Amino acid sequence: MLRRLRIITVMGLALLLLPAIAYALDGKVDGKPVPELQVAVDTLWTCIAGILVFLMQAGFAMVEGGFTRAKNVANIMMKNVGDFSMAALGFWILGFGIMFGNGNAFLGTTGFFVSAGTGDLYPSLSWTSVPTLTAWFFQLMFCATAATIVAGAMAERTRFLSYLIFSFIISLFFYPMVGHWVWGGGWLAQLGMLDFAGSTVVHSTGAWFALAGVIVLGPRIGKYSDLGMPLALPGHNLMMATLGVFILWFGWFGFNTGSIMGSDVNGIAVIAANTSLAAAAAAIGATVCAWLLFGKPDVTMALNGVLAGLVAVTGACAFVETWAAVLFFGLLPGVVVVFSVLMFDRMQIDDPVGAISVHGVSGALGTVLLGLFHTESGLLYGGGADLLMAQVVGVVSVFAFCMVCGLTMFNVIKFVVGLRVSRVAEIAGLDAAEHGNDAYPEFGVLETVRSQQRRPGSGA
């Protein structure tokens, strides 16, 4: 009896000690304590994946810089530095709490100003054992991605201050609200919508805000003829753009596999394979499609094809078979993105980098296709139409929300502080006009602008 009492006492003390040494998001999964070693491995992997996703900011900077003209490159670099910085603050102040905090079907109302050891405030993250600040760190990278998508679409004519204001607002409220609907236990999650790593939550949200911004801004000077026909304004450095796509492709492995936020070896393997295959197939699809349409294998279309496949498979990478990743989340989006870029161009939606097509159209396509190809709940696997309907509702509702909020926000910014630079500044280039810098000093753009400003009656 005494021995049994000692055993019970020791076991009781051990159970009491587990919460004391457990990490935030309280070192438990669904309320059950997780071994400390597993928590450590989960945390390490999530941090590594988050660092990989952070590297994608460099990829976006290279792609956007390469696809735009030399006179605006410094501005693009500053926007990528600025939007991540604004996103970090906004997502810490309110964003993470709105997205994952306990609340209602539309937004979270707890967990603002994120701090360590507050895991109980975020019940929608009860499935991961990592510390609260690790979860915030990883999810911040997604928030910053949604914000930076807009930089490329609105490039070469947007005021830097106005862009910073937008980046802060989307990170503070709009992106987290969409995230709460799907990932935070909100109304789309309750409806049954799935979006593993954010085809819609991250990519389409950023793209639809970009579309709203482009509509309010209007096209760049010289982009369309007097008859409304699109004219080429080629990017200045395809090598930079290609490097950026490879950096994005590399970082995307952290984006998708890290979304497990844990050390599920088999899950990570499936996700990595599907991500690789979809991107490769999409590159082939876009290249062949452009070759047939233009008579040449266009580099820009191939690069956007890679990104289209990555975006499309992001929401489905954990739920589909490899053959589906190749054909329907890779090859198909690669073809669709080519026609989408041409369509928006002819609609006079001036998107210098194709961000709306790559992130918006491909994200929506991948989200809807998941309703067909999910290996357990997809329509083609005998799961019925419930998931497909939830996916469609999710895509449409996120589009409507982003467009209404985006058009309203950009018009308010336009009225209050101005959204577009002056005609003189746009023609001279935003590097000189907005920042007083030359990305390529040997071109002499900045000195030319200054000499014109020194002329009497220049009006600059």
N, C-alpha and C positions, 0 to 999 in steps of 0.2 A: 504493500500500500504506500509506504514512504517513497519507494523508488518511483512508483507511478506518479505520485504527487510532484516529485522533482522534475520528471519529464514534462508534465503538464505546465509546470512553472517556467521551465526553460523555453518551451514552445510559445508560451504566452508572451514572455519577454522578447523573443525574436520577432513576433508579430508586431509588438509595440515599437520595436526599433526600426522595422522596415519603412514606415512612413517618415521617420525622422531622417533617414539617410537617402530617401527617394528624391529624385530630381523633380523639377517643376513639370507642369502638365502632369504633375505629381508622381512621376515614375511608375504610372499604372496605365493599363489599357483596359478600357471599359470598367474601371473601378477596381481592377484586380492588380495587386502588386506584381511588378516585373523584376526579374533578377537584375542586380546592379550592372553586371557585365553586359547584358542585353541592352540596357538603357545607354551604356557608354558606347556600344557599337552603333546603335540606332542614331545617337547624337552625332557621332563622328561622321557617319555616312551622310546624314542630312546636311551637316556643315560643309562637307566636301562638295556635295551636289549644289548647295547654295553658292559656293565660290565659283563653280563652273557656270552657273546661271549668271552670276555677276559679270563673268568674262563676256557674256553676250552683249553687254553694253558697248564693249569695244567693237564687237562685230556690227552692231547697228550703226555705230559711228562711222565705220569704214564703208559699209554699204551705202548709207545715206550720203556720205561725203563723196564717194566715187561716182554715184549716180547723178550728182548735181554739178554745177559749174564751178570753176576754180575760184571765182570771186566770192563764193558763199561758203567755202569749206570751213573757215574758222568759226563762222556762225553755227554750222552744223555741230562742230566739236563742242562749242559752248552749250548748245542746247542739250547735248547728251550728258554733259557734266551737270548742267542745271536741273534736268528733269529727274535724274537719280537723286540728287540732293534734296529737291523739293518732295519727292516721293517718300524718302526716308523719314522726313519730319512729319509729313501728313499722315503716313501710315502708322507712325508711332503715336501721334496725338489722338486721332480718332479712328483711323482706317481699320486697324486690326480688330478693335472692339466692335465696330459696326459689322465687320465681316464674320467674325467667329464668336462674338460675345453672346451671352444669353439675352434674348429679346423676344421679338415676335416674328411673324412670317416675312417681314419686309426688311428689318434691320436689327442688328444687335445693339443692346443698350448698356452693356457692361464691359469693363476691361480697357478703358481708355488710358492713355499715357502708360503704355505697357511696361511692366517691371517684372523682375524675377520672382518666381514662386507664387504666381497668381493663376495657376492652371485651372482652378475651380471656376474661374470666370468665363471659361471658354469650353462649354460642354460639347460643342460640335467637333472639337479636336480630341475627344476622349479616346479615339482609336490609336493615337500615337503616344509613345512614352517619352518623347524628347522634352527637354526643358522649355519653358514658356518662351524665353528669349531666342532659343534655337528655332522654334516654330515661327516666331516673328521674323527672324533673319531670313529664313528660307522663303516665306510668303512675301516678304518685302521685294525680293527679286522679281516675283511675278507682277507685283504692283508696278514696279519701275518699268517692266517690259510693256505693260499696257500703255503707260504714259509715253514712252519713247517711240512707239509705233507712229504716233501723231506727228512727230518731228519731220519725218521724211515726206509725208503727204503734203504738209503745209510749208515745205521748204522754199526758200529763195524769195519770200515776200512777207514773212510774218515778223512782227516786232518781237524782240527778245523778251522784254518785260511782260508782254501779253502772254507769251508762251510759258514763262515761269508761273504766272498766275494760274493758267490752265492746269499745268502739271500739279500744282499744289491742290487745286480743287478736286481734280479727278482722283488723286491719291487719298485725299482726306475723306471723300464721301461717295462719289459716283461709282468708281470701280469696286470699293468694298461693299456697296449696296448690292450690286449684281452678284458679287461673290457670295454674299450672305444668302441670296435666293437659292443658289445651287450648292455651295459647299458649307454654308453655315446653318443648315437645317431649315432654310426658308421655304417659301411656297413652291418653288420649282423642284426642290429636293423632295418635298412631300408629294408632289405630283409624280415623281419617279424619274426625273431627268438625271442623266449621267454625263459627266464631263471630266474625265480622269485628271488631266493636267491642264485643261483650260483652252481648248479650241474656241469655245464661245466666251467663257468667263474672262480670259486674258486677251486673246487675239481678236476676236470679233468686237469685244468692247472697245479696245483701242482703235480698231479700224472704223467702227461706226462713228465714234467721236471725231476721227480724222475726216470722214466723209462730211460730217456737219461743218467742221472747220473749213474745209475746202469750198463748200457751197457758199459760206458767208464771205470767205476771202475773195473768191473769183480766181480765174487763171492768171498765170504769169504774163507779163508784157511780152508780146511776140510769140506766144504759144499758138495762137489761132489766127488764120488769115482773115481778111475782111469778109470772106464768104463763109467763115466759121470752120474751115478745114484745119485739122491739127497739123502743126509744123514741128519738126524735130528740134529739140534743145538738148543735144547730147550731153551726158555726164562727162566729166573731164578725165576720169581715171578708172578704167575697167579693171586694172590690176588691183587697185585698192578695194573696189567692190567685190571682186572675186575672193580676196583675202578675207573680207568681212563675212562673206557667206560661209567660208570654211570655219571661221571662228564661231559663227552662229551654230553651224552644224555640230561642232565639237561641244559647245556649251549646252546644246539641246539634249545631249545625253544626260546631263545633270538635271535639266528641266523636267524631263519625263520620268527617268528612273528615280530621281529624288522625291517625286511626288508620293511615293510610298511612305516617305518619312520614317523609314525603318530598314531593317536588314533582312528583308524577304528575298532570299537568293534566287529562287525560281521566278518570282515576280519580276525582279530586276532583269533577269535574262530574257524573258519574253518581251518586256518593254524595250530593251535595248535592240533586240533583233527587229522588232516591228518598226522602230524609229529609223534604223539604218535602211531597211528595205524600202520603206515608203519614200524616203528622201531620194534614194537612188532611182527608183522607178519613176518618180515625178520628174527628175532631171531628164530622163530619157523621153518621157512623154512630152514635156515642153520643147525639148530640142527637136524631136521629130515633127511635132506640130508646126513649130516656127519654120522649119526647113521646107515643109510642104507649102506653107502659106507664102513665105517670102523668097523661097529659092535658095536660102542660105541658113545655116544653123546659127541663129542669133544668140550672142553671148548673154545679153541681158535677160532674154526669155529663159534661157537655161538656168541662170542663177535664181530667178524668181520661181522657176519650177521646183528647184531644191527646197526653197522656203515654203512653197505651197504644200508640198508633201509633208514637210515637218509639221506645219500648222494643222493640216487635216488629220494626221494620225495622233496628234497630241491628246485629244479627248478620248481616243479609242484604243490607244496602244496597249493597255492592260487587258482588254476585253475581246480582242479579235484574233483570228488565226493569221499566220504569216502570209498565206496566199491572198487573203482579203487585204492585208496591209499593202501588198504589192500592186494589186489590180485596182482596188477601189479607194484606197487611202493614199496611193502613190501615183500610179499611171493616170488615173482619171483626173485628180486635181491638177496634175502637171499640164494636161491638155486644157482644162477649163480655165486655168489662170491666164493662158495666152489670149483666149477670146475675151476674158473679162477685162484685161488691160486695154485691149483694142476698143471694147464697148465703152468703158468709162472715158477713154480719150475722145471718142466721137461724140459723147454726150457733153463734152467740154467740162468734164470733171478732171481738173489738171492735178494729177498725182505724180510728181517727178520720179518716185521710186517704185510705184505700183503697190504701195502698202495696203490700199483698200482691197485690191484684188487678192493679194497674197494672204493677208490676215483676216479680212472680213468674209470674202466669198469662200475661200478655202476653209476657214473655220466653221462657217455655217454648213458647208457641204459635208465636212467630216462629222459634225455633230449629228446631222440628220441620218447619214449613212450608218452610224452606230446603231440606230434603231432597227436596221436591217441585219447587221452582221454581228451583233453581240452574241457570243457563243452560248449564252444561257437564256437571254431574254429577247433576242432579236427576232424579228418577224420571219426571216428565212430559216431560223433554227427552231421554229415551232413555239416561240414565246408569245405569239399574238401581237397585236398592234398597239398595245398600251405604251411600250417604251418608245416606239416610233412617234406616236402622237405627243408624248411628253417632250421628245426632242424637238419636234416641229414647233410646239407651243413655246418652248424655251428660246429657240432661235428668233422667232417672230417677236416675242415680248422683249427680249434684250435689244433687238434692233429698234423697236419703237421707243423704248425707254432712252436709249443712247441718243437717238436722233432728236427727240423732243428736248431732252436736257442739254444736248450739245448745241443745237441751234439757239436755244434760249441763252445759254452761257456765253457763247461766242458773240452773239449780238449785244449782250450786256457789256462784255469786255470791249467790243468795238465802240460802243457809245461812251463808255466811261474813260478808257485810257487809249483807245485806238488799237486796231488789230493788225492793220497792214502798214508797211513802211511807205514812205512817199515814193512818187515815181522816180525822182532823182536818185534816191537811195537804192531803189531796186535796180535801176540801170547801172549805177556805179558798182553795186555789189554790197551785200550786207556785212562783209568782213570790214570794209573801210567805213561804211556808214554807221553801223551799229557798234562796232568794237574798236575801230581804229587800228586794226591789225591786217597784215597780209599773210595768208597761208603760204603764198609763194612770192616772196619779196622781189625776186628777179623779174616778175611780170610788171612791177612798177605801178600797180593799180592804185595803191594808197597815195603815192606821191602825185599821180595824175588828178585824183579827187581833190587833194589839198591845194594844188595849183589852180584848179578851177574855182575853188572856194575863195582864193585870194584875189581873183579878178573882180574889179568893180562891176557891180550890176549883174553878177553871176546868178543871183537869186537862189543859190544853193542853200 
